[in-house]
């Protein structure tokens, strides 16, 4: 005799989930929270997830100024204040740092939207915060690793690359600058970094050595962008990850005689292209300028300056040169170091522009 299934198995179709149920499930991970603000009644609501994300008890009243007060002081200019939201209906997307009441720091992405009445007046706003601390930490670790590699390339002409197979074709920009080649040229012929008279030798030797699946080294003579050539050692190491055959190869390239040939000089255009929004914010911080100060000094609108600092304008923006000129006129110096890192400094005896305070 068969027994009837319990009610929870009687209907295989899932029960309908409300938006509140979805939000509750998502917020259970502790990485997101939402808020809403009704301008007509003044009522503000925070989700339980937002309280957890901010490190606040749910007994605290929901208040946008309280949320703004938790933003790191260096990032506070990026977030819209009460006046901008209530009267201008401005609420954008930003990545900022929060300092919780217990002193711990989290990095969050803030995204919001303002709702308007038929006559164009802001009547309400809603927003969501997403904790991206781990993502940002991984990005920072990757950045530091790239900086270390760039420093080795710049100061000692030591290069490290990992590719699925040999021969190497996907060299980084530092190595390509050393040999004066474009990536497309190397992809078309992997021997082009070597001097032509050695091509027959390495065309035969490298595939044979790689087929053995063991570490090996070759000592090709590399052509140099600055002219001439220099001997280098390329140490190739297979990585198996438990598999019988190599899953990839790591190459360490070093000068054979221990002396690094010089790289080509860095052009002003390369420096300009490397400057990002974070460098503009750093420069403004050195001058103790607000966004309004930089907008007034450069003759660019406040919203445009904000977009430039958020990297949403792009390097080709017509306003970008005006902002850079204003910062440089106030004594800021941008320098490209360590193969791609931008250093921001304030020169001694800098100039204070009229109407702009200087710290």
C-alpha positions in Angstrom: 0.0 0.0 0.0 1.5 3.3 -1.0 1.3 6.3 1.3 0.3 9.8 0.0 3.3 12.2 -0.3 3.5 15.1 2.2 1.9 18.3 1.0 5.3 19.9 0.3 5.8 17.2 -2.4 2.3 17.2 -3.8 2.9 19.9 -6.4 6.3 19.8 -8.1 5.9 23.4 -9.3 7.8 25.9 -7.1 5.9 28.4 -5.1 5.8 31.9 -6.3 8.5 34.1 -4.8 8.0 37.8 -4.2 10.7 40.4 -4.8 11.0 40.6 -1.0 11.8 36.8 -0.9 14.4 37.2 -3.6 16.0 40.1 -1.8 16.1 38.2 1.4 17.8 35.3 -0.2 20.4 37.5 -1.9 21.1 39.5 1.2 21.6 36.3 3.2 25.1 36.2 1.7 25.9 39.4 3.6 27.2 41.2 0.5 24.4 43.5 -0.5 21.8 45.8 0.9 19.2 48.3 -0.4 17.6 51.5 0.6 14.6 53.7 -0.4 13.8 57.3 0.3 10.3 58.9 -0.3 10.9 62.6 -0.7 7.2 63.6 -0.3 6.9 62.0 3.2 10.5 62.0 4.1 10.4 58.3 5.0 13.6 56.3 4.5 13.8 52.5 4.6 16.9 50.3 4.8 16.9 46.6 4.3 18.3 44.2 6.9 21.1 43.4 4.5 22.1 47.1 4.4 22.3 47.3 8.2 24.5 44.2 8.2 26.7 45.6 5.4 27.2 48.9 7.3 27.7 47.2 10.6 24.8 49.0 12.2 22.0 47.7 14.4 18.5 47.7 12.9 17.4 49.8 15.7 19.2 52.8 14.1 16.9 55.0 12.1 17.5 54.9 8.3 19.1 58.1 7.2 21.0 59.0 4.0 23.3 61.4 5.8 24.2 58.6 8.2 25.1 56.4 5.3 27.2 59.3 3.7 29.0 59.7 7.0 30.3 56.1 6.8 32.0 56.8 3.5 35.8 57.2 3.7 36.5 61.0 3.8 38.8 60.7 0.7 35.8 59.2 -1.3 33.0 61.4 0.1 33.2 63.9 -2.8 32.3 61.1 -5.2 28.9 60.5 -3.5 26.0 62.8 -4.1 24.9 64.8 -1.1 21.3 65.3 0.1 20.9 68.6 -1.9 22.0 67.0 -5.2 19.5 64.1 -4.7 16.5 66.1 -3.5 16.7 69.1 -5.7 18.8 68.0 -8.8 17.7 64.4 -8.9 21.3 63.2 -9.3 22.3 59.7 -8.1 25.0 57.8 -9.9 27.1 54.7 -9.6 30.3 54.8 -7.6 32.9 52.5 -6.0 33.8 53.8 -2.5 35.3 52.7 0.8 33.1 52.5 3.9 34.4 52.7 7.5 32.1 50.7 9.8 31.6 51.8 13.4 33.9 49.0 14.6 36.7 50.4 12.4 36.7 47.8 9.7 36.8 48.9 6.1 34.8 47.6 3.2 34.8 48.6 -0.5 31.3 48.8 -2.0 29.7 49.6 -5.4 26.8 52.1 -4.9 24.2 52.3 -7.5 21.0 54.4 -7.3 18.1 55.8 -9.3 15.8 58.8 -8.8 12.1 58.8 -9.7 10.4 61.9 -11.0 6.9 63.3 -11.1 5.2 64.0 -14.4 6.3 67.7 -14.0 9.9 66.6 -13.6 10.3 67.0 -9.8 12.3 64.3 -7.9 9.9 62.4 -5.7 11.8 59.3 -4.5 15.1 57.5 -4.8 16.3 54.0 -4.3 19.7 52.5 -4.1 21.7 49.3 -3.6 25.2 48.7 -2.2 27.2 45.6 -3.2 30.3 44.6 -1.2 33.2 44.1 -3.6 36.0 44.1 -1.0 37.4 40.7 -2.0 37.2 41.6 -5.7 39.1 44.8 -5.1 41.7 43.1 -2.9 42.3 40.5 -5.7 42.6 43.4 -8.2 45.1 45.1 -5.9 47.1 41.9 -5.6 47.1 41.6 -9.3 48.1 45.2 -9.7 51.0 44.8 -7.3 52.2 41.7 -9.1 52.1 43.5 -12.4 54.0 46.4 -10.8 56.7 44.0 -9.5 57.1 42.4 -12.9 57.2 45.8 -14.6 59.8 46.9 -12.1 62.0 43.9 -12.9 61.6 44.6 -16.6 62.3 48.3 -16.2 65.3 48.1 -13.8 66.9 44.7 -14.6 65.4 43.6 -18.0 64.0 40.5 -16.4 60.7 39.3 -18.0 58.4 36.5 -17.0 55.5 35.1 -19.0 53.3 32.1 -19.0 51.6 30.6 -22.1 49.7 27.4 -22.8 52.4 26.2 -25.3 55.7 27.0 -26.9 57.0 28.9 -28.7 56.2 32.2 -27.0 54.1 34.7 -28.9 52.2 36.8 -26.3 55.0 38.9 -24.8 54.1 41.9 -22.6 54.5 45.5 -23.6 57.9 45.9 -21.8 59.5 43.1 -23.8 58.0 44.3 -27.0 59.4 47.8 -26.2 62.8 46.2 -25.7 62.8 44.5 -29.1 60.8 47.2 -30.9 58.1 44.9 -32.2 54.3 44.9 -32.3 52.4 41.9 -30.9 51.0 41.1 -34.4 54.5 40.8 -35.8 55.5 38.2 -33.1 52.3 36.3 -33.6 53.0 36.1 -37.3 56.6 34.9 -36.7 57.7 33.9 -33.2 61.3 34.2 -34.3 61.2 37.9 -35.0 62.6 39.0 -31.5 65.8 37.0 -32.4 68.4 38.3 -34.8 67.7 36.8 -38.3 71.0 34.9 -38.5 69.9 32.7 -35.5 66.5 31.8 -36.9 67.4 28.5 -38.4 69.1 27.4 -35.2 66.2 28.1 -32.8 63.5 27.1 -35.3 64.9 23.5 -35.1 66.0 23.5 -31.4 63.1 25.0 -29.5 60.4 22.6 -30.7 62.7 19.6 -30.1 63.5 20.8 -26.5 59.9 21.6 -25.7 58.8 18.1 -26.9 60.9 16.5 -24.1 58.6 18.2 -21.6 61.5 19.1 -19.2 62.9 22.5 -18.1 65.4 23.9 -20.6 67.1 27.1 -21.6 68.2 28.7 -24.8 70.5 31.7 -25.3 69.2 33.7 -28.3 70.6 37.1 -29.3 67.7 39.6 -29.2 67.4 42.6 -31.5 67.0 45.8 -29.7 64.7 48.7 -30.5 67.5 51.2 -29.5 69.8 49.6 -32.1 72.2 46.6 -32.0 71.6 43.3 -30.3 72.2 41.6 -26.9 72.4 38.0 -25.7 69.6 36.8 -23.4 68.9 33.6 -21.6 65.3 32.2 -21.8 64.6 29.6 -19.1 61.5 27.5 -20.0 59.7 25.6 -17.2 56.7 23.3 -17.8 53.8 23.4 -15.4 51.8 20.1 -15.2 49.3 20.6 -12.4 49.1 16.8 -11.9 48.7 16.1 -15.6 51.3 13.9 -17.5 51.7 16.6 -20.1 52.5 20.3 -19.5 49.4 22.5 -19.2 51.4 25.6 -19.7 55.0 26.9 -19.8 56.6 29.7 -17.8 59.5 31.6 -19.3 62.0 33.7 -17.4 64.0 35.9 -19.7 67.2 37.6 -18.4 70.3 39.3 -19.9 73.0 36.7 -20.5 75.8 39.0 -19.3 73.8 40.5 -16.4 73.7 44.0 -17.9 70.3 45.3 -18.9 70.2 47.2 -22.2 68.3 50.5 -22.0 64.7 50.8 -22.9 63.5 53.6 -25.2 62.6 56.9 -23.5 59.0 57.3 -22.4 57.2 59.9 -24.5 54.8 62.5 -23.1 52.0 60.8 -25.0 52.6 57.6 -23.1 52.3 59.5 -19.8 49.1 61.1 -20.9 47.5 57.8 -21.9 48.4 56.1 -18.6 46.8 58.8 -16.4 43.5 57.4 -14.9 40.7 58.7 -12.7 42.4 57.5 -9.6 45.5 59.7 -10.5 43.2 62.7 -11.0 41.7 62.1 -7.5 45.2 61.7 -6.0 46.3 65.0 -7.6 43.3 66.8 -6.4 43.9 65.4 -2.9 47.5 66.7 -2.9 46.2 70.2 -3.7 43.3 69.9 -1.1 40.9 70.7 -3.9 37.3 69.8 -4.0 35.6 68.7 -7.2 34.2 72.2 -7.5 37.7 73.7 -7.2 39.0 71.5 -10.1 36.0 72.3 -12.2 36.5 76.0 -11.7 40.2 75.9 -12.3 39.9 73.9 -15.5 36.7 75.6 -16.9 35.0 72.2 -17.1 31.6 71.3 -15.6 31.4 69.6 -12.3 29.7 66.6 -13.8 32.4 66.2 -16.4 35.1 66.3 -13.8 33.3 63.7 -11.8 33.0 61.4 -14.9 36.7 61.8 -15.6 37.6 60.8 -12.1 35.3 57.7 -12.5 37.0 56.8 -15.8 33.6 57.1 -17.7 34.7 59.9 -20.0 37.5 58.0 -21.7 41.1 59.0 -22.6 39.9 60.8 -25.8 37.7 63.2 -23.9 38.1 66.8 -25.1 37.8 68.0 -21.5 40.6 65.8 -20.2 43.5 68.1 -21.4 41.9 71.1 -19.6 41.7 69.2 -16.3 45.3 68.0 -16.6 46.5 71.5 -17.5 44.8 72.9 -14.5 46.4 70.3 -12.2 49.8 70.8 -13.7 49.4 74.6 -13.5 48.9 74.2 -9.8 52.1 72.2 -9.4 51.1 68.6 -10.0 53.7 66.4 -11.8 52.7 63.1 -13.4 55.5 60.6 -14.1 55.4 57.2 -15.7 57.7 54.8 -13.7 58.2 51.1 -13.4 57.0 50.2 -16.8 53.5 51.6 -16.5 52.9 52.9 -13.0 51.9 56.6 -12.8 53.5 58.6 -9.9 51.7 61.7 -8.8 53.6 64.4 -7.0 53.3 68.1 -6.0 56.3 70.2 -7.2 57.9 72.6 -4.8 57.0 76.2 -5.3 53.7 75.4 -7.0 51.3 78.0 -8.3 47.9 78.7 -6.6 45.3 79.6 -9.2 43.1 82.6 -8.5 40.0 81.7 -6.5 41.3 78.3 -5.6 42.5 77.4 -2.1 45.7 75.5 -1.7 46.6 73.3 1.2 
